[in-house]
Amino acid sequence: MDYIHNPQRLTKPLIRRAGVPKDESALQSRQDWSHIFREARWEEALELAAGGLSKLKGQYGPKSLAGFGSAKGSNEEAYLFQKLVRVGFGSNNVDHCTRLCHASSVAALLEGVGSGAVSNQVNDVENASLIMIIGSNPTANHPVGATWFKNAARRGAKLVVCDPRKTDISKHAWRTMQFNPDTDVAMLNAMIYTIIEEGLIDQELIKNRVNNFDALKENIVAYSPELMAPICGIPAETLREVAREFATTKSAMIFWGMGVSQHVHGTDNARCLIALVTITGQIGKPGSGLHPLRGQNNVQGASDAGLIPMMFPNYQRVDHDAAHAWFENFWDAKLDRKPGYTVVEIMHKITAPDSDPDKIRGMYIEGENPAMSDPDLNHARHALASLEHLVVQDIFMTETALLADVVLPASAWPEKVGTASNTDRMVQLGKKAIDPPGDAKPDLWIIQEIAKRMGLNWNYQGPDDGVAEVYEEMRKAMHATIKGITWERLERESSVTYPCLSPEDPGRPIVFDDHFATADGKARLVPADIIPANERPDTEYPFVLITGRQLEHWHTGSMTRRATVLDAIEPMATVSMNGEDMTQLGVIEGDVITVESRRGEVSIHVRRDDGTPHGAVFIPFAYYEAAANLITNSALDPFGKIPGFKYCAVKLSKGGHAAKLVGYGTNETVA
């Protein structure tokens, strides 16, 4: 990737110039930000960064600070970052991008099967006779996984694709279920109804290893395929056919993406998937089970390491007496018993009145870009600009960094040593290939330097800023899953799958074969009912907005849009519409339309995509010049606290003032 030594890399610590205000006008200063910041020495920048945080803590208390860590960094960085917030800041106000992607999936999985990780690895599709992909566009978002799916379909596995959008993977499908947006529960409950009504359940597994089946059975009586077909838009006979095949096939796996999780009912969506595999016995064996497809390279590892506000490492609740006492002893520190605030909640707490004892006034953000990734960006950007002290640690001048008081130049993945845990539960060791440019430093070093200046007596010894010693401490904190994966073993084997509890343990690619990871070893089924989106289309806002990624551009585009080849392939923000809706609006490809919600609007060029359903539009959220999240709704799932990025009401109008730039930071223009 040519972003590694891109000339736009941050190579010097930066401090905001005196008198330069923090407001959204800074977000337009993408190429020349020298009038906003001045270069500084590391000592000066670190003293200002840590000193500002310490001052706020001393003046307003520990709840006045919060931290966002990164799923693009290493396990060791995630572990140390959350430890810094809990021990140094004194609260649990720490989170990362899992809150915006799979938080609801993890909430449902922990509740239902006791583990937030996948039950089977992606390559286990080789053993699957049926593969269900729901709420995911793997060709664009998980191209390696998509190759496994396509190869499985070629050898005869039945591929079922469920999504409101018809995407490329549907070309390989046995059945495509293009259901109406926001009707996941209706469709899945209709399948569960069929399986129970027709006696296709796994009686033995339900009797011996499942709790709450009777409640599920009672709840499902109102969800026959015939009643749900008009709601979800899938014919009753198709719902029944797919349900029967899922229940009776030799082995079935479910893969899902953020189309399932990014809803106010995302946890309920995942609960239905858990029920589907459990009642049919399609779990705990080769070629079957549950696999939420992870987004960032280390979102699994960052979550495992405790980079979430309600959990210590390995998903031990901060308000659980035994877990709380264990970590207080382990870290030799007094810890807060109250779960912290999540990503979106933190933004609201920044703008809370001064009388609120939990008002957040200072933040430390490592490798996250909430000024682009949060919902309702007008509010999020206002919140970030309102902070009394903001420290940002990153490799590029992101939209968030432009609002900072101190910017610390960090390291890209090839420039450091560390581990990551991928979507398959594989702990992998990455080794340094090149040095960071200029005066940029490894993230692990920066976190420790901030900690020292906030009074923490950390002294991790060894090469590469003590990374092996940090890992070994993390391994002790996560002894229930990675006890057998020592640093020496990783150096020898490069990658080991967890759970792995002894040096001789090869690791378990398939789990739940004999028991679930719950307290009693049984799965817990949770009935789900139809809960509509926070806002629905109406006469004023008749369309649905769906957001997501493209193959070429990742998340907020802070890295991929700086890659010249990728930027050349997809240089311009577009909104996808089907041809019928384009005709009704009176536009053709390349025309500009304005997409407006109750929170904001963007003017953007039209792209025809007949896979986008009637009455809906799709906008990728990587483009600062047409930021989709200016429009999205910040309403949260009550369990996972994830915003409903995949559904909000919008209206469309022909025309508008779209960005003239084509490409990231170039001078090319469109007519």
Beta strands, then each sheet from edge to edge (+ up, - down):
strand 1: 14-16
strand 2: 37-39
strand 3: 65-68
strand 4: 94-95
strand 5: 130-134
strand 6: 158-162
strand 7: 175-177
strand 8: 210-211
strand 9: 252-256
strand 10: 289-292
strand 11: 311-312
strand 12: 316-317
strand 13: 362-366
strand 14: 389-394
strand 15: 406-409
strand 16: 418-421
strand 17: 426-430
strand 18: 495-497
strand 19: 523-524
strand 20: 543-548
strand 21: 574-577
strand 22: 592-596
strand 23: 601-608
strand 24: 616-620
strand 25: 648-654
sheet 1: 2+ 1- 15+ 14+ 13+ 3+ 4+
sheet 2: 7+ 6+ 5+ 9+ 10+
sheet 3: 8+ 19+
sheet 4: 11+ 12-
sheet 5: 16+ 17- 18+
sheet 6: 21+ 23+ 22- 25+ 20- 24-
end
